[in-house]
Amino acid sequence: MRLSDRVDKFIKEKYNVLFESDGIFYLDDFKRLEADLRKIKKEKFDDLDRIIFYRFETDFYSDFLNTGLTLRNIIECLKNVDIPFYNVLFFSNHYGIKKELDFLLKNSDQKINLIETCAVAVDISHNFNPIDIQHTSIIKPALCMLGGASRGHRHVLFNYFKKNNLLHLIATSYKN
């Protein structure tokens, strides 16, 4: 997902956007995010300078973490590069993310500017043909679509199917 064109235009007219990312491109390599942030690091940021993160994807959670793993890594990268949090704009449609940010920044006197609900652009096609599904021709009890972008959770799911000898039972599409 992405911001609606109207919201995106408003943000870019109001602020000097130095960097923007949804963080998904750094899932396998947060050192690269840190390196990219170092490229835009300033000795002193202007009041209108902004670093923007979008989090519209589901994060990865574990029983031993109080926050999503991707969010935690983004915050750690910002800390490591010494980017002031008040220059960060964070857009998300994840309603619990404020609690996670508060937890991650509990020892900081700065807070990230969080926009928890925002207008996003969604492409909906009105040109489609209905499909006549013949339920008698269904031969697999499950379908799992793993294709498209390479994502960690997709690899985990595929490897689970493979390890547990389930690939012959589940219609699975995958790119790699």
Contacts in CASP RR format, 6 or more apart in sequence:
PFRMAT RR
TARGET T0000
AUTHOR 0000-0000-0000
METHOD contacts of the structure
MODEL  1
MRLSDRVDKFIKEKYNVLFESDGIFYLDDFKRLEADLRKIKKEKFDDLDR
IIFYRFETDFYSDFLNTGLTLRNIIECLKNVDIPFYNVLFFSNHYGIKKE
LDFLLKNSDQKINLIETCAVAVDISHNFNPIDIQHTSIIKPALCMLGGAS
RGHRHVLFNYFKKNNLLHLIATSYKN
1 54 0 8 1.000
1 56 0 8 1.000
1 93 0 8 1.000
1 120 0 8 1.000
1 121 0 8 1.000
1 122 0 8 1.000
2 8 0 8 1.000
2 54 0 8 1.000
2 56 0 8 1.000
2 120 0 8 1.000
2 121 0 8 1.000
3 11 0 8 1.000
3 54 0 8 1.000
3 91 0 8 1.000
3 118 0 8 1.000
3 119 0 8 1.000
3 120 0 8 1.000
3 121 0 8 1.000
4 119 0 8 1.000
4 120 0 8 1.000
4 121 0 8 1.000
5 121 0 8 1.000
6 119 0 8 1.000
7 118 0 8 1.000
7 119 0 8 1.000
11 17 0 8 1.000
11 50 0 8 1.000
11 52 0 8 1.000
11 89 0 8 1.000
14 48 0 8 1.000
15 48 0 8 1.000
15 49 0 8 1.000
15 50 0 8 1.000
15 89 0 8 1.000
16 46 0 8 1.000
16 48 0 8 1.000
16 49 0 8 1.000
16 50 0 8 1.000
17 50 0 8 1.000
17 51 0 8 1.000
17 52 0 8 1.000
18 40 0 8 1.000
18 49 0 8 1.000
18 50 0 8 1.000
18 51 0 8 1.000
19 36 0 8 1.000
19 37 0 8 1.000
19 40 0 8 1.000
19 51 0 8 1.000
19 52 0 8 1.000
20 51 0 8 1.000
20 52 0 8 1.000
20 53 0 8 1.000
20 54 0 8 1.000
21 33 0 8 1.000
21 36 0 8 1.000
21 52 0 8 1.000
21 53 0 8 1.000
21 54 0 8 1.000
22 53 0 8 1.000
22 54 0 8 1.000
22 55 0 8 1.000
22 56 0 8 1.000
22 57 0 8 1.000
23 33 0 8 1.000
23 53 0 8 1.000
23 54 0 8 1.000
23 55 0 8 1.000
23 70 0 8 1.000
23 74 0 8 1.000
24 57 0 8 1.000
24 70 0 8 1.000
24 149 0 8 1.000
24 151 0 8 1.000
26 32 0 8 1.000
26 33 0 8 1.000
26 73 0 8 1.000
27 70 0 8 1.000
27 151 0 8 1.000
27 152 0 8 1.000
28 150 0 8 1.000
28 152 0 8 1.000
30 73 0 8 1.000
30 74 0 8 1.000
30 76 0 8 1.000
30 77 0 8 1.000
33 73 0 8 1.000
33 74 0 8 1.000
33 77 0 8 1.000
34 77 0 8 1.000
34 80 0 8 1.000
34 81 0 8 1.000
37 51 0 8 1.000
37 77 0 8 1.000
37 78 0 8 1.000
37 81 0 8 1.000
37 83 0 8 1.000
38 81 0 8 1.000
40 51 0 8 1.000
41 81 0 8 1.000
41 82 0 8 1.000
41 83 0 8 1.000
42 49 0 8 1.000
45 83 0 8 1.000
45 84 0 8 1.000
45 87 0 8 1.000
49 87 0 8 1.000
50 87 0 8 1.000
50 88 0 8 1.000
50 89 0 8 1.000
51 78 0 8 1.000
51 83 0 8 1.000
51 87 0 8 1.000
51 88 0 8 1.000
51 89 0 8 1.000
52 88 0 8 1.000
52 89 0 8 1.000
52 90 0 8 1.000
52 91 0 8 1.000
53 74 0 8 1.000
53 88 0 8 1.000
53 89 0 8 1.000
53 90 0 8 1.000
53 91 0 8 1.000
54 91 0 8 1.000
54 92 0 8 1.000
55 70 0 8 1.000
55 71 0 8 1.000
55 90 0 8 1.000
55 91 0 8 1.000
55 92 0 8 1.000
55 94 0 8 1.000
55 97 0 8 1.000
56 91 0 8 1.000
56 92 0 8 1.000
56 93 0 8 1.000
56 94 0 8 1.000
56 120 0 8 1.000
57 70 0 8 1.000
58 153 0 8 1.000
59 67 0 8 1.000
59 68 0 8 1.000
59 69 0 8 1.000
59 70 0 8 1.000
59 71 0 8 1.000
59 94 0 8 1.000
60 68 0 8 1.000
60 69 0 8 1.000
60 70 0 8 1.000
60 152 0 8 1.000
60 153 0 8 1.000
61 68 0 8 1.000
61 69 0 8 1.000
62 69 0 8 1.000
65 72 0 8 1.000
66 100 0 8 1.000
66 103 0 8 1.000
67 100 0 8 1.000
67 103 0 8 1.000
67 104 0 8 1.000
68 100 0 8 1.000
71 97 0 8 1.000
71 100 0 8 1.000
71 101 0 8 1.000
71 104 0 8 1.000
72 104 0 8 1.000
75 101 0 8 1.000
75 104 0 8 1.000
75 105 0 8 1.000
78 85 0 8 1.000
78 88 0 8 1.000
84 110 0 8 1.000
85 105 0 8 1.000
85 108 0 8 1.000
85 110 0 8 1.000
85 111 0 8 1.000
85 112 0 8 1.000
86 110 0 8 1.000
86 111 0 8 1.000
86 112 0 8 1.000
86 113 0 8 1.000
88 112 0 8 1.000
88 113 0 8 1.000
89 112 0 8 1.000
89 113 0 8 1.000
89 115 0 8 1.000
90 97 0 8 1.000
90 101 0 8 1.000
90 112 0 8 1.000
90 113 0 8 1.000
90 114 0 8 1.000
90 115 0 8 1.000
91 115 0 8 1.000
91 118 0 8 1.000
92 114 0 8 1.000
92 115 0 8 1.000
92 116 0 8 1.000
92 118 0 8 1.000
93 116 0 8 1.000
93 117 0 8 1.000
93 118 0 8 1.000
93 120 0 8 1.000
94 116 0 8 1.000
95 116 0 8 1.000
95 117 0 8 1.000
96 116 0 8 1.000
97 114 0 8 1.000
97 116 0 8 1.000
98 114 0 8 1.000
98 116 0 8 1.000
101 111 0 8 1.000
101 112 0 8 1.000
101 114 0 8 1.000
105 111 0 8 1.000
105 112 0 8 1.000
140 169 0 8 1.000
140 170 0 8 1.000
140 171 0 8 1.000
141 169 0 8 1.000
141 170 0 8 1.000
142 169 0 8 1.000
142 170 0 8 1.000
142 171 0 8 1.000
143 170 0 8 1.000
143 171 0 8 1.000
143 172 0 8 1.000
144 157 0 8 1.000
144 158 0 8 1.000
144 161 0 8 1.000
144 170 0 8 1.000
144 171 0 8 1.000
144 172 0 8 1.000
144 173 0 8 1.000
145 172 0 8 1.000
145 173 0 8 1.000
146 154 0 8 1.000
146 157 0 8 1.000
146 158 0 8 1.000
146 172 0 8 1.000
146 173 0 8 1.000
146 174 0 8 1.000
146 175 0 8 1.000
147 154 0 8 1.000
147 173 0 8 1.000
147 174 0 8 1.000
147 175 0 8 1.000
148 175 0 8 1.000
150 175 0 8 1.000
150 176 0 8 1.000
154 174 0 8 1.000
158 172 0 8 1.000
158 174 0 8 1.000
160 166 0 8 1.000
161 167 0 8 1.000
161 170 0 8 1.000
161 172 0 8 1.000
END
